[in-house]
Amino acid sequence: MSTVNQTTTFAETRQPRRFGRLFRWIGIGMAALVLLALVAFGAMVAWMNYVPADLDISTSLVTDNGLYRASYTPQYEPVPINQIQSWTLHLETEDGRPVEGAQIRVDGDMPQHGHGLPTRPQVTEYLGNGDYRVEGLKFHMPGWWIVEFDITADGQTDHVTFNLIL
């Protein structure tokens, strides 16, 4: 009868422990990456939902250079989400006279999200007495929105920004 003498070297006995440590470090690294991703995601969500405490949500404002007083009246109250709507924009001079025949550019976005309106609203009609119909407004999600108007009348241009919380 023959006997086989099995001898193992030190390196052979250490191999399983070496792989165990490697896998443990890989697991720790993966857990750290997941934790970092969760913290980054939480910070991003907090930033995207941040609204300044002193945000002016007035529907009537003086334009940036004080040339006009602008106010809007939405088609629906409260302003709906995910529905195309129109507003009436009223413009008057600083002494209260209606602004007639203005050229008006409309734009809007969500300041914290970095995207604009999903539509291209525009002034479609002058209604008289300083009132203009703005059509094609659509706010596709809740949050802080701004709607901006660039107003040119009688050779003078000014700008106004309205804040909305939907």
Kinemage of the C-alpha trace (Angstrom):
@kinemage 1
@onewidth
@group {chain A} dominant
@subgroup {mainchain}
@vectorlist {calphas} color= white
{ca met a 1} P 0.000 0.000 0.000
{ca ser a 2} L 1.338 3.379 -0.881
{ca thr a 3} L 0.752 6.549 0.989
{ca val a 4} L 0.797 9.943 -0.575
{ca asn a 5} L 2.380 12.536 1.505
{ca gln a 6} L 0.602 15.824 0.954
{ca thr a 7} L 2.484 18.834 2.018
{ca thr a 8} L 1.203 22.331 1.574
{ca thr a 9} L 3.228 25.426 1.400
{ca phe a 10} L 2.610 28.589 3.395
{ca ala a 11} L 1.459 30.448 0.241
{ca glu a 12} L -1.131 27.790 -0.517
{ca thr a 13} L -2.691 28.083 2.924
{ca arg a 14} L -2.809 31.905 2.737
{ca gln a 15} L -4.554 32.099 -0.654
{ca pro a 16} L -8.184 31.825 0.586
{ca arg a 17} L -7.602 34.513 3.223
{ca arg a 18} L -6.072 36.856 0.656
{ca phe a 19} L -9.159 36.550 -1.582
{ca gly a 20} L -11.420 37.059 1.427
{ca arg a 21} L -9.718 40.362 2.256
{ca leu a 22} L -9.890 41.476 -1.364
{ca phe a 23} L -13.615 40.772 -1.533
{ca arg a 24} L -14.164 42.538 1.788
{ca trp a 25} L -12.365 45.685 0.496
{ca ile a 26} L -14.329 45.555 -2.743
{ca gly a 27} L -17.560 45.343 -0.723
{ca ile a 28} L -16.532 48.268 1.484
{ca gly a 29} L -15.657 50.313 -1.601
{ca met a 30} L -18.984 49.510 -3.256
{ca ala a 31} L -20.901 50.406 -0.087
{ca ala a 32} L -19.011 53.706 0.120
{ca leu a 33} L -19.894 54.490 -3.512
{ca val a 34} L -23.569 53.706 -2.915
{ca leu a 35} L -23.594 55.893 0.205
{ca leu a 36} L -21.900 58.736 -1.684
{ca ala a 37} L -24.452 58.431 -4.511
{ca leu a 38} L -27.343 58.561 -2.019
{ca val a 39} L -25.921 61.674 -0.335
{ca ala a 40} L -25.390 63.361 -3.727
{ca phe a 41} L -28.935 62.458 -4.814
{ca gly a 42} L -30.385 63.815 -1.565
{ca ala a 43} L -28.449 67.078 -1.978
{ca met a 44} L -29.661 67.388 -5.575
{ca val a 45} L -33.301 66.836 -4.574
{ca ala a 46} L -32.973 69.422 -1.785
{ca trp a 47} L -31.428 71.944 -4.210
{ca met a 48} L -34.082 71.358 -6.876
{ca asn a 49} L -36.866 71.948 -4.362
{ca tyr a 50} L -35.312 75.016 -2.744
{ca val a 51} L -37.446 78.156 -2.901
{ca pro a 52} L -36.120 81.416 -1.415
{ca ala a 53} L -38.056 82.417 1.691
{ca asp a 54} L -38.401 86.020 0.475
{ca leu a 55} L -39.648 85.130 -3.018
{ca asp a 56} L -42.058 87.759 -4.379
{ca ile a 57} L -45.033 85.963 -5.930
{ca ser a 58} L -47.004 89.131 -6.722
{ca thr a 59} L -49.155 89.142 -9.830
{ca ser a 60} L -48.488 92.857 -10.327
{ca leu a 61} L -44.946 94.281 -10.564
{ca val a 62} L -43.059 97.317 -11.793
{ca thr a 63} L -40.673 96.408 -14.624
{ca asp a 64} L -36.921 96.319 -13.973
{ca asn a 65} L -36.273 99.891 -15.182
{ca gly a 66} L -39.545 101.285 -13.859
{ca leu a 67} L -41.022 102.060 -17.286
{ca tyr a 68} L -44.186 99.981 -16.888
{ca arg a 69} L -46.429 98.308 -14.352
{ca ala a 70} L -47.257 94.781 -15.469
{ca ser a 71} L -49.847 92.425 -14.045
{ca tyr a 72} L -51.252 89.118 -15.155
{ca thr a 73} L -54.532 87.313 -14.711
{ca pro a 74} L -54.429 83.556 -15.374
{ca gln a 75} L -57.215 81.841 -17.267
{ca tyr a 76} L -57.672 79.413 -14.359
{ca glu a 77} L -57.280 79.883 -10.618
{ca pro a 78} L -55.233 78.244 -9.256
{ca val a 79} L -52.836 77.957 -12.179
{ca pro a 80} L -53.126 74.306 -13.284
{ca ile a 81} L -50.282 71.894 -13.880
{ca asn a 82} L -49.893 70.114 -17.229
{ca gln a 83} L -52.620 72.066 -19.010
{ca ile a 84} L -52.185 74.607 -21.813
{ca gln a 85} L -53.678 77.909 -20.758
{ca ser a 86} L -53.766 81.602 -21.533
{ca trp a 87} L -53.193 84.674 -19.398
{ca thr a 88} L -54.142 88.301 -19.774
{ca leu a 89} L -51.142 90.592 -19.363
{ca his a 90} L -52.011 94.169 -18.427
{ca leu a 91} L -49.465 96.918 -19.079
{ca glu a 92} L -49.608 100.539 -18.044
{ca thr a 93} L -47.121 103.370 -17.845
{ca glu a 94} L -45.769 104.611 -14.543
{ca asp a 95} L -48.470 107.336 -14.562
{ca gly a 96} L -51.284 104.773 -15.135
{ca arg a 97} L -51.913 105.093 -18.895
{ca pro a 98} L -52.515 101.802 -20.797
{ca val a 99} L -49.592 100.686 -22.961
{ca glu a 100} L -50.870 100.382 -26.534
{ca gly a 101} L -49.261 98.413 -29.367
{ca ala a 102} L -46.426 96.845 -27.405
{ca gln a 103} L -44.171 94.132 -28.774
{ca ile a 104} L -43.890 91.446 -26.092
{ca arg a 105} L -41.635 88.404 -25.871
{ca val a 106} L -42.604 85.654 -23.390
{ca asp a 107} L -40.352 83.046 -21.816
{ca gly a 108} L -40.239 80.992 -18.634
{ca asp a 109} L -38.409 78.290 -16.741
{ca met a 110} L -37.804 76.535 -13.455
{ca pro a 111} L -34.744 78.238 -11.919
{ca gln a 112} L -33.625 75.230 -9.873
{ca his a 113} L -34.224 72.608 -12.562
{ca gly a 114} L -32.450 74.230 -15.489
{ca his a 115} L -35.258 73.700 -17.989
{ca gly a 116} L -37.771 75.993 -19.595
{ca leu a 117} L -41.425 75.751 -20.430
{ca pro a 118} L -42.404 72.780 -22.608
{ca thr a 119} L -44.271 75.216 -24.906
{ca arg a 120} L -43.445 78.500 -26.652
{ca pro a 121} L -46.050 80.939 -25.319
{ca gln a 122} L -46.669 84.156 -27.191
{ca val a 123} L -48.841 87.230 -27.207
{ca thr a 124} L -51.537 86.553 -29.787
{ca glu a 125} L -53.854 89.543 -29.479
{ca tyr a 126} L -54.126 93.076 -28.180
{ca leu a 127} L -57.422 93.252 -26.280
{ca gly a 128} L -57.437 97.026 -25.731
{ca asn a 129} L -56.945 99.154 -22.611
{ca gly a 130} L -53.385 97.813 -22.106
{ca asp a 131} L -54.487 94.148 -22.058
{ca tyr a 132} L -52.707 91.465 -24.111
{ca arg a 133} L -53.656 87.803 -24.534
{ca val a 134} L -50.767 85.417 -23.825
{ca glu a 135} L -51.430 81.911 -25.133
{ca gly a 136} L -49.598 78.605 -24.942
{ca leu a 137} L -48.472 78.631 -21.311
{ca lys a 138} L -47.994 75.172 -19.831
{ca phe a 139} L -46.343 74.248 -16.537
{ca his a 140} L -45.683 70.522 -16.648
{ca met a 141} L -44.680 69.954 -13.023
{ca pro a 142} L -45.141 71.471 -9.566
{ca gly a 143} L -42.507 73.777 -8.107
{ca trp a 144} L -41.031 77.246 -8.533
{ca trp a 145} L -41.552 78.722 -11.992
{ca ile a 146} L -40.726 82.112 -13.472
{ca val a 147} L -42.470 83.769 -16.416
{ca glu a 148} L -40.581 86.618 -18.073
{ca phe a 149} L -41.802 89.353 -20.391
{ca asp a 150} L -39.652 91.644 -22.526
{ca ile a 151} L -41.796 94.652 -23.369
{ca thr a 152} L -41.049 97.199 -26.102
{ca ala a 153} L -43.350 100.169 -26.637
{ca asp a 154} L -42.711 103.668 -27.994
{ca gly a 155} L -39.043 102.805 -28.566
{ca gln a 156} L -38.432 101.797 -24.944
{ca thr a 157} L -37.745 98.260 -23.747
{ca asp a 158} L -38.085 96.861 -20.246
{ca his a 159} L -38.292 93.460 -18.558
{ca val a 160} L -40.374 91.890 -15.805
{ca thr a 161} L -40.168 88.474 -14.131
{ca phe a 162} L -43.090 86.885 -12.298
{ca asn a 163} L -42.526 84.057 -9.788
{ca leu a 164} L -45.074 81.288 -9.343
{ca ile a 165} L -45.208 78.402 -6.924
{ca leu a 166} L -47.327 75.556 -8.281
